[in-house]
């Protein structure tokens, strides 16, 4: 939008980018990090599941889902702060 | 009656409409259950299930037909996030997810769960790197973004080529799946089933384009998730794990691990049976060593990056009203996909336990072979060659390595194995059909739209009128669909192999040109073109080289254990190197393009491409 100054524009993008990087770090840990150690985690019993099995079958997935809803809140907060947010069309 | 397909009142009515639809579907299910008790034969139930659901999809497809460009290409950009989430989930979960995933976990154990992690985590990339920005751009197709961001007809054309290669590979697998299920449920030959499935697919997408596909996909999601969860919950209750098995099946995994050494899981069969396999992999044990872990994470990486590059998924996020809605709908997509994926290993676990636990009445392993062979589900699946029981050591008892099956039948056969009434099998067949049809619809539309909008309208004949463009798209749909069915009826590869290849093609050619188009202002036309061409070419060569080690272009052994399911890793590396190197050889994009990227990065304001172009 025209009324956004160049400084604000740069700051908005800097914070958007940092948010993206933060989430990709978490994503990386639960996509690759933990599964590299499946061999060791196998011997940890997690309510009946071997922990390696649980993480691949559910644990990582739950992290991803929660993470994405959180990401949306955070990104929207950034957008609101810089006055570039939009209406939501969630079902009321 | 004139149906209103856009605007506030339509959106507010959606929950009611789909609530009614879900109720109607459950009522139909109940009616079938009653009729079965009254003696309606199993075959008739299967046929009714498949015909009834396809009939509904066709009805929605015909009702939402359109001749308006905005509605045909992007559903009028009026799909609320939750519904777009369901539509994307159906678009996403293919025959491979619905039919093959639990079977894969059943047969291959832990190592197969790389698909589960990969096919969910990819959405983090979609949400953080792509979907909101592509929505802001306001494009109709993925090549539309590439062509406008970088400029030039060659870049647009290259994007169309990558899209068609990846999507066509994928769509043959889906048509194969619809053919298999139609053949089993309607009792017709596979070759006929393929064409029957195609007819069902085309009815949904031909008339109404994206708008019709969107609203049928929502309907298909509801059918497929109900069909996946009902048998799972039923089995769980029967085996004593309660009504929400996903959180309580840990002890079932433990029990399998306890039984495995007793039954001798891991002993190879005395004699292999071509086309079928015996259970030899342990259920939960990850293979030891760094190589196994590496193979796991590379497969995860291919599936994730492929997710973020597949045009039929990305284009779903063009249909939301705002950029914020696009982000929200990615989260909802992942949630709806998660519901099925975190259930799949539970289904595999219960299904295996019901077969091997001697304390359950459904156990077959360790039972007299005569008794097992007399079971009707063993006979039914043996008849069509997807299962075999052979007493190879001649002791009259069925051992675990004497039971051979095609892993793809696990989901379809589980209700019968677990002794559930046939109405559940009919439901599962309808669910599998919904999964394969919805994905095929999305893929066919992605290809037809790219060819009609980008190749025909933007490159060949920029003056073509709307009517002619939409007509072209429909003719192309027919043509591509027929070609896909033809290839599918030749049965060249398995469902899973074709799916993994499609992901690798998409990531090799499209991932970096898309991501860097948003995140790297310096990226220019020459770089993007090099990224697409080199990525696709190197990836394709590596696929052929690994599969034909003796050919002149072949390589003796895969690099770092990257086999044909993982060729995307090689392709995408080449793509990145080529794109960065070539970008630096040529000047940065002009000021106009740089301003466009600035505009792209903030959610509010007008789309980059005008609404009527």
Interface residues (C-beta under 8 A of the other chain):
Chain A: X1 X4 X9 X12 X13 X16 X17 X19 X20 X23 X24 X27 X30 X31 X32 X35 X36 X37 X38 X39 X42 X45 X46 X47 X48 X49 X50 X52 X53 X54 X56 X57 X58 X60 X61 X62 X64 X65 X67 X68 X69 X71 X72 X75 X76 X79 X82 X83 X84 X85 X86 X87 X88 X89 X90 X91 X92
Chain B: X11 X12 X14 X15 X80 X81 X82 X110 X113 X114 X116 X117 X118 X120 X121 X123 X124 X125 X127 X128 X129 X132 X246 X249 X250 X251 X252 X253 X254 X257 X284 X285 X286 X288 X289 X292 X293 X296 X297 X300 X301 X304 X320 X321 X322 X323 X324 X325 X327 X328 X330 X331 X334 X335 X338 X341 X342 X345 X346 X519 X598 X601 X602 X603 X604 X605
